[in-house]
């Protein structure tokens, strides 16, 4: 309860800044914050992404035919593949994992109590491939428990974790492990997920999103030294780091956000490796997208409540910018809601001038600025990511819908998830639910 009260206090403080200004000035300041906060964040992501590219990424040799990095001593790499009802995808995922251009690896598939034919598919693959081992859990325990079982069974100190429907690029495992060999304080390396499903507008918008927002965010956060969350679909961990922090938490709905904070609170570094490509399936319906992003938003709120009491210690000061940015984005969502309420009330009663909101649509000049910055963000992302994915510029037509989809989904998922987590009485074990994976592309349509 104390953690929830502290988290609520932080949110009230963040909200109090714009609200205090609003009551001192006019309702126009409210709308300025609503419109210009996304503008500010876009500028920050553009600057961070460009710095990452100019300072590091552009010097890295990479092309489709570039050999995988040579790992000193060729240490064993364990690839963990937790599976729940992945009968349609498991064979492709395991095959891609075994096809790595790295000689010393093992693949461990964990069947987490699947109710479909996943167990039979995995056992048939294991019968023909000695590098594959399969663990069967009697009932669905959740991804965190499945990953922990795989880590216990693994023989390597370097664990590459992917989802049961993801396709690793041939050199991805080597790229993920290389930074941990070069730097003993690196506890995790997150990879570069790319979208395979793009049959609907929702799918095509996400292609642009993963380049123009998620990729830039990861680069920007790496420039500042801390990453809010690894990409749970493709990430590598140092087993010693996981052991120090107690592995994944079974009661957190997003185990990837939780483990990212646990590692960084223990002073481990997390790197972002854009050359570690992984081709993934994503929702292609609004309903599927809503469920996925609501889970992400709820996971962020859970991590905030879990760590809010201890993060104020001076030794954790490097995580304060992440905490502040999360609180500010949450405050933005509630400020937007407040502006809508004030605007609606103004249609029926005379509102005090200090809090009156005259319109919800930005002025022409403001809208033009937002559109230009949005296009600049897309252009920068295409410049940076063009060598990782062919014909990425073709998504430019579809990503014009990106601001509407991304910010509205972020707005509503925050408004729903934050109170849901804040007022929840008991934390239950987080178990799997089969997500919307879109329309599975044919081999010719995929880019691996």
N, C-alpha and C positions, 0 to 999 in steps of 0.2 A: 504493500500500500504506500509506503514512503517513497519508493521508486516512482510510482505513478504520480504522486503529488509533486515530486521534483520535476518530472517530465512536463506536467501540466504548468508548473510555474515557469519553466523555460519557454514554453509556447506562449504563455501570457506576456512574458517580457518581450519576446520577439514581436508579438502582435501589438504590444503597447507602444512600440516605437512609431510605426506608421499611424496607429490610432491616435496617439498623443499629438502628433503633428496635424492630423486631420481636424481634431477638435480645436486646435489653436488657429488653424488656417481655414481651409474650405474643403468640401468634398472632392474638389478637383484633384487634390493631392492623393486622395485614395485611389482614384483612377490612374493617376500618373504612376503610382507604385505598381498597380496591377498590370499596366501596359509596359512599363520600362524595366521591370524586374526580368522578364524573359529576354529583353534586349541586352541588359547588362550581362546575363549569364551566357548568351550567345557570343558576345564579345570576349568574355573570359575564356570560353571554350575554343574560340578561334585562335586567340593569342597563345593559349597553352598548347594546342595542337601544332601550331606552326613552330613554336619553340622546340617541342619534342622532335619534330621532323628536321628542323634546321640543325639542331645541336647533336642529335644522335642518328635518327632514322635514315636520313638521306645518305649517310656514310656507310650504311650496312649493305654489303653485297647481297642482292636477292633478285632472283628471277625464277621462272618456272623450272629451268634446268640447272639452277645453282645447287651444288652438292650440299647435303646436310652438314651441319657443323660437326666437327670431330670432337668427341668427348674424351678427355684424357683418361686413359685406363679402361675405357668402355665399360662403365659400371652398369649393373643390371637395372633396368627400368621396369617397374610394375605398372601396368595399365589396368585400372579398376573400372568396371562397367556395371553399375547397379541397374537392374532391370525390373520393371513391374509392368506386366501385360505388354511386352515388346515382341510378341511373336512375329509380327509383320516386319519388324525393323532389325531384330537382333542379328540375323545372319549378315546383313550388309555392314552393320556397325562392327561386329567382331572381325569380319574380313578386312575392313579398312584398318583396324587396330593392328592386326597381324601383318599387314602389308607395309609396315614402317620400314624406311631405309636405314634401319639401325639393327645390328645383329643380335644384341644381347637384351632381350626383353621377354616378359611373360605377360599374359593377359588373364585377368581374374574376373569372371562374370558372376555377379551375385543376383540370383533369382529371389526377389523379395516377396515370396508368397503369391506369385502371379496366379490368376484364375483362368488364363488362356493357355495356349500351347507353348509359352516361353520356355518352360522346363524341358520339353521334348526337343525343341530347336537347339537349345544350348547343349544338351547332352549329345545330340547327334554331331554337333560341331566339335565337341571335346573328344569324341571317339576317333576323329581323323586328324586332330591337331595337338601334338604333345605340348605345345607352348600355352595351351588354353586349359585353365582349371575352372570348374563351376562349383559355386556354393549355393545350396538350396536352403532358404529359411522357411520354416514350417508355415508361418503366417506373415502377413504384411506388417513390417515393423517400422517402415519409413526409410527415406533415403539416407538419413544420418546414420541409422543403425546399420544399414546395408553397407555403406562406405566404411564404417568402423570394422565390420566383419571382414571386408576385403583387405583393409589395412593390416589387420591381425594376421591374415593368411599370407600376405605378401612377403617376399624374400628380399625386397630391395628397400633402400633408404629413400628412394625417389619414386613417388606415387603420382602417376598421371591419371586424373579422374575425368571421365566423360559420361554423358548421358547415354541411355540405351538406344537412342535413335540418331546419334551424332556420327558423322563420318570424319575421322581424322585425316588431314592431308599427310602425304607420305613422310614428310620431315618434321611434323609437328612435335612429336615426343622429344626429339633431340633438341629442338629449339626451346622447348619448355624447361628442360633439365639443365641446359648449358649455363644460364645465369646462376643457378644454385651451386654449380661446381666452381664458378669464378668468384663467388662472394658467399662467405660462410654465414652471413647474417640474413640472407634471403630465405624466407620461410615458405614462400609460395610465388608462383609465376602464373599469371592469367593469360589466356590465349585470345585469339581473334576469331570469334564466331561469325560466320557468314550465312545468310538466309538461302535455303534451297527452295522453299515454297513461295511462289510468287504468281499464283493463278488468279488471285482476286486483288482488288484495290488495297485491301487491308494488308495482304502479303507484300505487295509492291511498295507500299509506303514504308514497311518495316525494313526493306532492303536499304532505302535511303536513311532510315533512322539509325540503323546499326553503324553506318558510316559517318553520317553527319552529326550524330549526337553521342551515341554510346562510345564509338571509337575516339572521338575528340575528348569526351569526358575522361576516359581512361588515360589518355595521353596527358591531359591537363593535371589530373590528380597525381600522376606519376611525377610530373615536374615539381609539384608541391611536396612530394615525398610520401604521401599517404593515399591509399585507394579505398573508396567506400566499400566496394565489394568486388571480389573476384567473379569471373563468369563461371558459374557452377557447371556449365555444360562442357567447358574445356579449361582445366587448370591443373597444375602440378604442385605437389607439396613435398616438403622435406619431412620425413617421418619423425625425426628428432624434434622438430618444431611442433608437430601435431601432438606428440607425446607430452611435451611440456605444458600445453594448454588444455589437455584432456580431450582431444579429438573433437568431433562434431557433436552438437547438442541435440538430443532426440526430441526436445520439446519446442524447437524453433521452426517455424513454417518455411523459412528460407535459410537452409543450413549454410549457404555460401556467404550471405551477409554476416551471419553470426561468426563463422570461422575467420573471416577477414578481420573483424574487430578483435577477436580473441588473440590472434597472432600479433596484431599491431599493438595491442595493449601490453603484450609481453615483449615488445620492442623488436619483433621480427619485421623485416622489410618485405614488401610485396612488389614485384616487378610486373610490367606489362610488356608482352612480347607479341607484336602485331604479325610477325612472320609465322607464328604457330596457328595455322588456319584450321578451322573445323567447320564443316558444313552441317547446318542444323535445320530441323523442322520447327515452324512457328505457327501460331493460330492464324487462320485466314478468314475468320468470322468475327464480327464485333463482340458476340457473346464470349467466344474463346479468348479474344484479346482482353476483354474486361476481367474475366476470371484470372488470367495470368497476371495482369498488372495490379489487380487487387491483392493478390498473394504477395507480389513484390512490395507493394506499399505497406501491407500488414507486417511483412518481415522487417522492413526498415523501422517501423514503430516499435516492434518487439525488441529489436536491438537497442533502440534509444532507451526504452524503459529499463532494460536489463543493465545497461552500463552507466546510466545517468548519475548514479551516486558516486562511483569511483573515478569517473573520467576527469573530475575537476582537480585531481592531484597534479602537481606541477610536472611530475615525470611523464604525464600523458598529454602534455600541452601540444604536442605535434598533431594530435587528433582533434584539437579544438576547431580548426577551420572546417573539417568535415562536419562536426556537430553543428557549428553555426550555419553552414550552408543548408543542412537538412532542416534545421529549425526555421530558417528564413523561407525555404521553399514551402514548408508546412504553413507558415504564417501567410505566405502569398495565397495559398488556396483558401484559407479562412477569410482573408481580406477580400478576395474576389467574391466569396459568398456574402460577406457583409455589404459589399457594394451593390450586389443584386438586390438584397433586402431593402437597402436604403432607396434604391431606384424604384422598386415596386411600391414601397410605402409612399413615395412621392407622387404616385399616380392617384392616390386616394386622399391623402392629407397633405397639408402644407408642412414641409420639413424645415427645421431650422437651417439657416443658410450655411452654418458650419459643417453640417453633415449631408447636405443635399447633393444627390448625384443626378445630374441632368441627363446623361446619356451613357449607354454601355458600349456603343460603337466608337472606336477611336477616331479622332479627327483625321482628315485626309492626309495631312503631313505626317502625323504619327504612324498611321497605317503604312504610308509609303516607306518610312524609315525602317519599320519592322520587316516589311517585305524585302527591302534591299539587303538588310543584314542577314535575313534568312537565306537569300540567294547567295550571298557571300559565304555563308557557312557551308552551303552545299558545294560551292565551287572549291573551297579549301579542302573539304573532305574528299572530293573526287581527285583533286591534285595529289593528296597523300595516299589514298587507297587504290589508285588506279592500277598499281602494279600487282595488287593482291587479287583483283577480280576483273575479268575481262568486261569491256563495254559497260562499265559502271555508269557512264554518263547517260545511258539510255534511261536510267531511273529518274533523271532530272524532271521529266514530265510528270511523274507520279508524286514526287516528293513535294510538289506545291501544296499538297494536302497535309503535309507533315505537321505544320504548326497547329492546325485545327485538331487533328487526331491526337497528337502527343500531349499538348497542353490541356485539352479538355479531359482526356483520359486520366492524366496526372492529377488534375483538379478533383475530379469526382472520386477517384480511388483514395486520395488523401482524406477527403471529407468523410468517406465511409469507414476507412480502415483505422484512422486515429482514434475516434471515439470507441470503436469496437474493441481495440486492444486496451484502451485506457480503462474501460469499465468492465473488462472481463474478470471474472472471479477466480477461475482456475485455469492453469496452463496444462493442456493435454498433449500427449505425444502426437507429433505431426506425422501423419501417414499419407501415402500416395493417393492421388486421384488421377486417372488417365486424362491427360490434357487434350485440347484440340490441337492436332498437329498439321492442320491444313490438308490440302490435296497433294499427296506424295508425288513428286516429279519423276519423270522417266529418267533413265540413265543419260539420255541425250541432253535433257534440260538441266541436269546438275553440273556443277563446275569443278568438282574435286579433281 
